Amino acid sequence: MPALRTALLQSSGELGDVAANLKILDEAAARAAAAGAGLLLAPELFLTGYAIGADMARLAEPADGPSARAAAAVAVRHGLAVAYGYPERNTEEHGVLHNSVRLIGADGVPLANYRKTHLYGAFENQWFTPGGENVVQAELGGLTVGLMICYDVEFPENVRAQALAGTDLLLVPTALMHPAEVVAESVVPVRAFENQLYIAYANRTGPEGDFEFVGLSVLAAPDGTARARAGRGEDLVVGDVDPALLAASRELNPYLRDRRPDLYGPLV
């Protein structure tokens, strides 16, 4: 099975300007496709911006809303899958918003939609309702792809649930803030190693309202190495998700096989 070249867009886009952010996504998709990528991952709440306050409710859309259709057109135009963060309006529960990520295939067909289960801080808890499903997956390029958002990946049980469900590549759009650089620098590569999967972690960057995003987006491999790493500024980095490396690493590091679930009851 060939490697899935994966591009991470590190950008905060334009605050509150969905049309401008769709244009940025389109331009990034063109660059990613030119580099041979089959998948582009954009950060948390990329379509609207993060620190938009009361505009969160105004700019939120259903999962299949106009921005989803525009993103699908981007995927088709450039021939690669696209995943992006956005505020989702729940069409079944009036007034309920979710912090979500949507994955669309290269043919424009929606593959998965995930709602963030672990909300971070007062800001997110003010505007969003947490999702109730922690393992959401899709098949892409022969790989099982899972979805999470930012703070979700910092809970080891959460990532382990993905690993046990067979996830090969975990997509994590994020809005990691200063002074939590340790998450991008250390925690994410360790999560990839201890769960024997790839993690694509795409962050926002720079000041935004009361927040300062730190960049440092990373594609972490199951051997604990960074196969692509961004700096602090706007960037697009590309790395390969290699099924052969994944298989070899899982054979060498059989954590999932050597687990003792009979001892772990007190954890839950």
C-alpha positions as a Python dict, from the first residue, in 0.01 Angstrom:
ca = {
    (1, 'M'): (0, 0, 0),
    (2, 'P'): (149, 341, -94),
    (3, 'A'): (215, 609, 166),
    (4, 'L'): (-46, 880, 214),
    (5, 'R'): (130, 1214, 178),
    (6, 'T'): (-31, 1445, 431),
    (7, 'A'): (-16, 1826, 439),
    (8, 'L'): (-69, 2030, 756),
    (9, 'L'): (-187, 2388, 712),
    (10, 'Q'): (-62, 2605, 997),
    (11, 'S'): (-263, 2925, 981),
    (12, 'S'): (-512, 3131, 1178),
    (13, 'G'): (-668, 3260, 858),
    (14, 'E'): (-882, 3574, 871),
    (15, 'L'): (-1082, 3626, 1189),
    (16, 'G'): (-1454, 3607, 1123),
    (17, 'D'): (-1421, 3591, 742),
    (18, 'V'): (-1539, 3253, 617),
    (19, 'A'): (-1501, 3343, 248),
    (20, 'A'): (-1139, 3450, 301),
    (21, 'N'): (-1061, 3133, 493),
    (22, 'L'): (-1211, 2915, 221),
    (23, 'K'): (-982, 3095, -23),
    (24, 'I'): (-682, 3024, 202),
    (25, 'L'): (-792, 2659, 218),
    (26, 'D'): (-815, 2648, -162),
    (27, 'E'): (-468, 2798, -206),
    (28, 'A'): (-322, 2557, 51),
    (29, 'A'): (-489, 2264, -126),
    (30, 'A'): (-328, 2368, -454),
    (31, 'R'): (17, 2380, -290),
    (32, 'A'): (-42, 2050, -110),
    (33, 'A'): (-153, 1876, -429),
    (34, 'A'): (151, 2011, -612),
    (35, 'A'): (366, 1850, -342),
    (36, 'G'): (194, 1516, -400),
    (37, 'A'): (-31, 1523, -94),
    (38, 'G'): (-350, 1318, -84),
    (39, 'L'): (-479, 1483, 234),
    (40, 'L'): (-484, 1838, 371),
    (41, 'L'): (-559, 1910, 737),
    (42, 'A'): (-650, 2263, 854),
    (43, 'P'): (-663, 2380, 1219),
    (44, 'E'): (-941, 2394, 1477),
    (45, 'L'): (-1225, 2637, 1393),
    (46, 'F'): (-1035, 2731, 1077),
    (47, 'L'): (-1335, 2842, 874),
    (48, 'T'): (-1437, 3117, 1117),
    (49, 'G'): (-1145, 3186, 1346),
    (50, 'Y'): (-1129, 3094, 1713),
    (51, 'A'): (-1165, 3418, 1911),
    (52, 'I'): (-1483, 3546, 1746),
    (53, 'G'): (-1701, 3571, 2057),
    (54, 'A'): (-2070, 3617, 1987),
    (55, 'D'): (-2010, 3572, 1614),
    (56, 'M'): (-1970, 3202, 1690),
    (57, 'A'): (-2346, 3155, 1686),
    (58, 'R'): (-2390, 3373, 1376),
    (59, 'L'): (-2121, 3198, 1172),
    (60, 'A'): (-2194, 2840, 1279),
    (61, 'E'): (-2328, 2616, 1001),
    (62, 'P'): (-2477, 2269, 974),
    (63, 'A'): (-2228, 1995, 889),
    (64, 'D'): (-2357, 1994, 532),
    (65, 'G'): (-2396, 2371, 503),
    (66, 'P'): (-2265, 2605, 233),
    (67, 'S'): (-1907, 2603, 363),
    (68, 'A'): (-1904, 2223, 353),
    (69, 'R'): (-2010, 2237, -12),
    (70, 'A'): (-1739, 2494, -85),
    (71, 'A'): (-1477, 2277, 89),
    (72, 'A'): (-1595, 1976, -112),
    (73, 'A'): (-1539, 2177, -430),
    (74, 'V'): (-1185, 2253, -310),
    (75, 'A'): (-1122, 1881, -258),
    (76, 'V'): (-1248, 1793, -605),
    (77, 'R'): (-1066, 2081, -775),
    (78, 'H'): (-730, 1974, -637),
    (79, 'G'): (-786, 1599, -612),
    (80, 'L'): (-714, 1548, -243),
    (81, 'A'): (-906, 1485, 78),
    (82, 'V'): (-962, 1786, 305),
    (83, 'A'): (-1029, 1809, 680),
    (84, 'Y'): (-1107, 2138, 853),
    (85, 'G'): (-1234, 2269, 1183),
    (86, 'Y'): (-1553, 2474, 1207),
    (87, 'P'): (-1838, 2565, 1447),
    (88, 'E'): (-2126, 2327, 1376),
    (89, 'R'): (-2490, 2419, 1427),
    (90, 'N'): (-2680, 2114, 1547),
    (91, 'T'): (-2987, 2089, 1326),
    (92, 'E'): (-3162, 1851, 1567),
    (93, 'E'): (-3119, 2056, 1886),
    (94, 'H'): (-3209, 2423, 1861),
    (95, 'G'): (-2937, 2660, 1979),
    (96, 'V'): (-2675, 2387, 2027),
    (97, 'L'): (-2330, 2443, 1876),
    (98, 'H'): (-2040, 2201, 1852),
    (99, 'N'): (-1669, 2251, 1791),
    (100, 'S'): (-1634, 2013, 1495),
    (101, 'V'): (-1407, 1879, 1224),
    (102, 'R'): (-1529, 1752, 886),
    (103, 'L'): (-1340, 1517, 656),
    (104, 'I'): (-1421, 1522, 284),
    (105, 'G'): (-1281, 1281, 26),
    (106, 'A'): (-1100, 1380, -291),
    (107, 'D'): (-1422, 1311, -482),
    (108, 'G'): (-1610, 1563, -269),
    (109, 'V'): (-1800, 1298, -73),
    (110, 'P'): (-1822, 1361, 305),
    (111, 'L'): (-1642, 1087, 497),
    (112, 'A'): (-1680, 1181, 864),
    (113, 'N'): (-1782, 1455, 1104),
    (114, 'Y'): (-1657, 1468, 1463),
    (115, 'R'): (-1769, 1688, 1754),
    (116, 'K'): (-1505, 1775, 2015),
    (117, 'T'): (-1568, 1574, 2330),
    (118, 'H'): (-1333, 1753, 2573),
    (119, 'L'): (-1393, 2128, 2573),
    (120, 'Y'): (-1109, 2350, 2690),
    (121, 'G'): (-1154, 2648, 2918),
    (122, 'A'): (-1432, 2895, 2985),
    (123, 'F'): (-1448, 3022, 2626),
    (124, 'E'): (-1526, 2686, 2468),
    (125, 'N'): (-1763, 2585, 2744),
    (126, 'Q'): (-1954, 2909, 2695),
    (127, 'W'): (-2022, 2846, 2327),
    (128, 'F'): (-2014, 2472, 2266),
    (129, 'T'): (-2181, 2152, 2376),
    (130, 'P'): (-1940, 1857, 2390),
    (131, 'G'): (-1989, 1569, 2151),
    (132, 'G'): (-2084, 1229, 2285),
    (133, 'E'): (-1891, 1000, 2049),
    (134, 'N'): (-1516, 973, 2102),
    (135, 'V'): (-1426, 736, 1817),
    (136, 'V'): (-1523, 860, 1472),
    (137, 'Q'): (-1344, 700, 1178),
    (138, 'A'): (-1333, 681, 799),
    (139, 'E'): (-1137, 487, 539),
    (140, 'L'): (-894, 688, 328),
    (141, 'G'): (-620, 560, 99),
    (142, 'G'): (-636, 214, 255),
    (143, 'L'): (-591, 360, 605),
    (144, 'T'): (-834, 388, 894),
    (145, 'V'): (-845, 756, 980),
    (146, 'G'): (-975, 883, 1315),
    (147, 'L'): (-1074, 1236, 1415),
    (148, 'M'): (-1016, 1441, 1730),
    (149, 'I'): (-978, 1809, 1815),
    (150, 'C'): (-702, 1972, 2020),
    (151, 'Y'): (-760, 1907, 2394),
    (152, 'D'): (-904, 1562, 2313),
    (153, 'V'): (-558, 1427, 2230),
    (154, 'E'): (-424, 1523, 2573),
    (155, 'F'): (-631, 1247, 2737),
    (156, 'P'): (-447, 916, 2702),
    (157, 'E'): (-766, 710, 2734),
    (158, 'N'): (-913, 897, 2440),
    (159, 'V'): (-627, 818, 2203),
    (160, 'R'): (-606, 460, 2328),
    (161, 'A'): (-974, 416, 2236),
    (162, 'Q'): (-886, 518, 1880),
    (163, 'A'): (-593, 276, 1872),
    (164, 'L'): (-807, -13, 1998),
    (165, 'A'): (-1063, 69, 1727),
    (166, 'G'): (-793, 27, 1462),
    (167, 'T'): (-706, 386, 1377),
    (168, 'D'): (-389, 417, 1167),
    (169, 'L'): (-386, 796, 1128),
    (170, 'L'): (-540, 1033, 1382),
    (171, 'L'): (-628, 1379, 1251),
    (172, 'V'): (-619, 1650, 1518),
    (173, 'P'): (-696, 2008, 1415),
    (174, 'T'): (-591, 2220, 1709),
    (175, 'A'): (-571, 2566, 1867),
    (176, 'L'): (-281, 2510, 2105),
    (177, 'M'): (-193, 2817, 2309),
    (178, 'H'): (111, 2947, 2494),
    (179, 'P'): (245, 2822, 2738),
    (180, 'A'): (137, 2467, 2643),
    (181, 'E'): (406, 2410, 2379),
    (182, 'V'): (494, 2081, 2550),
    (183, 'V'): (183, 1926, 2396),
    (184, 'A'): (305, 1975, 2039),
    (185, 'E'): (670, 1916, 2120),
    (186, 'S'): (639, 1608, 2342),
    (187, 'V'): (288, 1485, 2421),
    (188, 'V'): (174, 1429, 2062),
    (189, 'P'): (482, 1227, 1956),
    (190, 'V'): (449, 1020, 2276),
    (191, 'R'): (80, 956, 2205),
    (192, 'A'): (175, 835, 1857),
    (193, 'F'): (441, 604, 2002),
    (194, 'E'): (242, 456, 2290),
    (195, 'N'): (-58, 388, 2065),
    (196, 'Q'): (133, 288, 1752),
    (197, 'L'): (-39, 519, 1506),
    (198, 'Y'): (32, 839, 1315),
    (199, 'I'): (-97, 1171, 1448),
    (200, 'A'): (-142, 1475, 1224),
    (201, 'Y'): (-165, 1780, 1449),
    (202, 'A'): (-236, 2112, 1269),
    (203, 'N'): (-231, 2427, 1480),
    (204, 'R'): (-325, 2791, 1459),
    (205, 'T'): (-52, 3051, 1495),
    (206, 'G'): (-1, 3399, 1638),
    (207, 'P'): (-211, 3631, 1857),
    (208, 'E'): (-589, 3625, 1827),
    (209, 'G'): (-800, 3818, 2075),
    (210, 'D'): (-696, 3709, 2424),
    (211, 'F'): (-516, 3401, 2290),
    (212, 'E'): (-167, 3336, 2155),
    (213, 'F'): (-138, 3027, 1938),
    (214, 'V'): (203, 2865, 1919),
    (215, 'G'): (216, 2684, 1583),
    (216, 'L'): (451, 2382, 1603),
    (217, 'S'): (220, 2163, 1392),
    (218, 'V'): (354, 1810, 1363),
    (219, 'L'): (305, 1482, 1183),
    (220, 'A'): (413, 1233, 1449),
    (221, 'A'): (495, 874, 1352),
    (222, 'P'): (444, 553, 1554),
    (223, 'D'): (818, 539, 1621),
    (224, 'G'): (788, 868, 1812),
    (225, 'T'): (961, 1081, 1551),
    (226, 'A'): (831, 1395, 1381),
    (227, 'R'): (798, 1328, 1007),
    (228, 'A'): (706, 1693, 947),
    (229, 'R'): (729, 1988, 1184),
    (230, 'A'): (631, 2353, 1142),
    (231, 'G'): (782, 2650, 1321),
    (232, 'R'): (587, 2930, 1487),
    (233, 'G'): (457, 3118, 1183),
    (234, 'E'): (223, 3056, 890),
    (235, 'D'): (331, 2737, 715),
    (236, 'L'): (236, 2433, 513),
    (237, 'V'): (434, 2119, 596),
    (238, 'V'): (414, 1781, 427),
    (239, 'G'): (504, 1431, 544),
    (240, 'D'): (424, 1070, 455),
    (241, 'V'): (202, 832, 647),
    (242, 'D'): (377, 507, 557),
    (243, 'P'): (185, 180, 611),
    (244, 'A'): (510, -19, 595),
    (245, 'L'): (666, 181, 877),
    (246, 'L'): (342, 149, 1072),
    (247, 'A'): (338, -230, 1040),
    (248, 'A'): (705, -262, 1133),
    (249, 'S'): (668, -33, 1433),
    (250, 'R'): (365, -223, 1561),
    (251, 'E'): (559, -547, 1540),
    (252, 'L'): (852, -397, 1729),
    (253, 'N'): (637, -221, 1992),
    (254, 'P'): (341, -449, 2072),
    (255, 'Y'): (178, -228, 2335),
    (256, 'L'): (-175, -303, 2223),
    (257, 'R'): (-113, -676, 2214),
    (258, 'D'): (59, -681, 2555),
    (259, 'R'): (-208, -485, 2741),
    (260, 'R'): (-359, -624, 3065),
    (261, 'P'): (-720, -493, 3060),
    (262, 'D'): (-800, -706, 3363),
    (263, 'L'): (-584, -471, 3571),
    (264, 'Y'): (-725, -142, 3442),
    (265, 'G'): (-1079, -146, 3587),
    (266, 'P'): (-1010, 126, 3848),
    (267, 'L'): (-925, 371, 3568),
    (268, 'V'): (-1292, 399, 3478),
}
